[in-house]
């Protein structure tokens, strides 16, 4: 997936997922329900923007430039990174919601029970450090 007018802000390929007909545990181990890759991509864009800001502030002090000149240079060089960061974060939020909805459906289909209370506890952090695979094994034991 290259950069086109429809997804110019994405730099990397989307993660390949297993088919929905694959066993749930295999899909979990494959990483189909892991955190969206867009968060890491957004962090790279933010780090790049931060380095641009630091560079221009350092150069501005060395050359005794006015604040407005420094700000304009930062905007000129860093605007695309901030726009890309904003788009990636929007995609991240949408993808995370989609992943979680898909995970709930997969658990409901596999276990034939709706674990709404368990998912709510897991989401709110009352089950600290429990991975998706550990959640699967927990549900398997309490079937």
C-alpha positions as CSV (number, residue, x, y, z in Angstrom):
1,X,0.0,0.0,0.0
2,X,1.9,3.0,-1.3
3,X,1.2,6.6,-0.6
4,X,-1.8,7.7,-2.6
5,X,-4.2,10.6,-2.4
6,X,-6.4,8.4,-0.2
7,X,-3.8,7.3,2.4
8,X,-0.8,9.7,2.0
9,X,-0.3,9.8,5.8
10,X,0.5,6.1,6.1
11,X,4.1,5.0,5.5
12,X,3.9,1.3,6.3
13,X,1.9,-1.7,5.1
14,X,-1.1,-2.8,7.1
15,X,-0.6,-5.8,9.2
16,X,-1.8,-9.1,7.6
17,X,-4.4,-10.9,9.6
18,X,-5.6,-14.5,9.5
19,X,-9.0,-15.4,8.1
20,X,-11.9,-15.1,10.5
21,X,-12.5,-18.8,10.1
22,X,-9.1,-19.6,11.7
23,X,-9.2,-20.8,15.3
24,X,-9.5,-17.9,17.8
25,X,-6.3,-18.9,19.7
26,X,-4.3,-18.9,16.5
27,X,-5.7,-15.5,15.6
28,X,-4.7,-14.2,19.0
29,X,-1.2,-15.7,18.8
30,X,-0.8,-14.3,15.3
31,X,-1.4,-10.8,16.6
32,X,-4.8,-10.1,15.0
33,X,-6.0,-8.4,18.1
34,X,-2.8,-6.6,19.1
35,X,-2.6,-2.8,19.5
36,X,-3.0,-1.0,16.2
37,X,0.3,-0.2,14.4
38,X,-0.8,3.4,13.8
39,X,0.1,4.4,17.4
40,X,3.8,3.6,16.7
41,X,3.7,5.3,13.4
42,X,2.2,8.4,15.0
43,X,4.9,8.4,17.7
44,X,7.6,8.4,15.0
45,X,5.9,11.5,13.3
46,X,5.7,13.2,16.7
47,X,9.4,12.5,17.5
48,X,10.4,13.8,14.0
49,X,8.4,17.0,14.6
50,X,10.0,17.4,18.1
51,X,13.5,17.1,16.6
52,X,12.5,19.8,13.9
53,X,11.3,22.1,16.6
54,X,14.5,21.6,18.7
55,X,16.7,22.1,15.6
56,X,15.0,25.4,14.6
57,X,15.0,26.7,18.2
58,X,18.7,26.0,18.5
59,X,19.5,27.6,15.1
60,X,17.3,30.6,15.9
61,X,19.3,31.2,19.1
62,X,22.6,30.9,17.3
63,X,21.5,33.3,14.6
64,X,19.6,35.7,16.9
65,X,16.4,35.2,14.8
66,X,13.0,36.7,15.9
67,X,10.5,34.4,17.5
68,X,8.1,34.8,14.5
69,X,10.9,33.7,12.0
70,X,11.6,30.6,14.1
71,X,7.9,29.8,14.4
72,X,7.5,30.1,10.6
73,X,10.4,27.8,9.9
74,X,9.0,25.3,12.3
75,X,5.7,25.5,10.6
76,X,7.2,25.2,7.1
77,X,9.3,22.1,7.9
78,X,7.0,20.4,10.5
79,X,3.5,21.0,9.3
80,X,3.3,17.7,7.3
81,X,4.5,15.7,10.3
82,X,1.8,17.2,12.5
83,X,-0.9,16.6,9.9
84,X,0.3,13.0,9.5
85,X,0.4,12.5,13.3
86,X,-3.2,13.8,13.6
87,X,-4.4,11.5,10.8
88,X,-2.6,8.5,12.2
89,X,-4.1,9.1,15.7
90,X,-7.6,9.3,14.1
91,X,-6.9,6.0,12.3
92,X,-5.5,4.5,15.5
93,X,-8.7,5.3,17.5
94,X,-10.9,3.9,14.7
95,X,-8.8,0.7,14.3
96,X,-8.7,0.1,18.1
97,X,-12.5,0.3,18.3
98,X,-12.8,-2.1,15.3
99,X,-10.3,-4.5,16.8
100,X,-12.1,-4.5,20.2
101,X,-15.5,-5.0,18.6
102,X,-14.1,-7.9,16.5
103,X,-12.5,-9.4,19.6
104,X,-15.8,-9.4,21.4
105,X,-17.6,-11.0,18.5
106,X,-14.9,-13.6,18.2
107,X,-15.1,-14.5,21.9
108,X,-18.9,-14.6,21.8
109,X,-18.8,-16.9,18.8
110,X,-16.1,-19.2,20.2
111,X,-17.4,-19.5,23.8
112,X,-21.1,-19.1,23.0
113,X,-21.4,-16.8,26.0
114,X,-21.2,-13.0,26.2
115,X,-18.5,-11.9,28.6
116,X,-19.6,-8.2,28.9
117,X,-18.6,-7.9,32.6
118,X,-15.3,-9.5,32.0
119,X,-14.5,-7.3,29.1
120,X,-15.5,-4.2,31.0
121,X,-13.2,-5.2,33.9
122,X,-10.4,-5.9,31.4
123,X,-10.9,-2.6,29.7
124,X,-11.0,-0.6,32.9
125,X,-7.8,-2.2,34.0
126,X,-9.2,-4.2,36.9
127,X,-7.5,-7.2,35.4
128,X,-4.0,-5.7,35.3
129,X,-1.4,-6.9,32.8
130,X,-3.7,-9.6,31.4
131,X,-2.9,-10.1,27.7
132,X,-5.5,-11.2,25.2
133,X,-4.2,-14.7,25.2
134,X,-4.4,-14.8,29.0
135,X,-8.0,-13.6,28.8
136,X,-8.7,-16.4,26.3
137,X,-7.2,-19.0,28.7
138,X,-9.1,-17.5,31.6
139,X,-12.4,-17.8,29.7
140,X,-11.5,-21.3,28.6
141,X,-11.1,-22.3,32.3
142,X,-14.3,-20.7,33.4
143,X,-16.4,-22.0,30.6
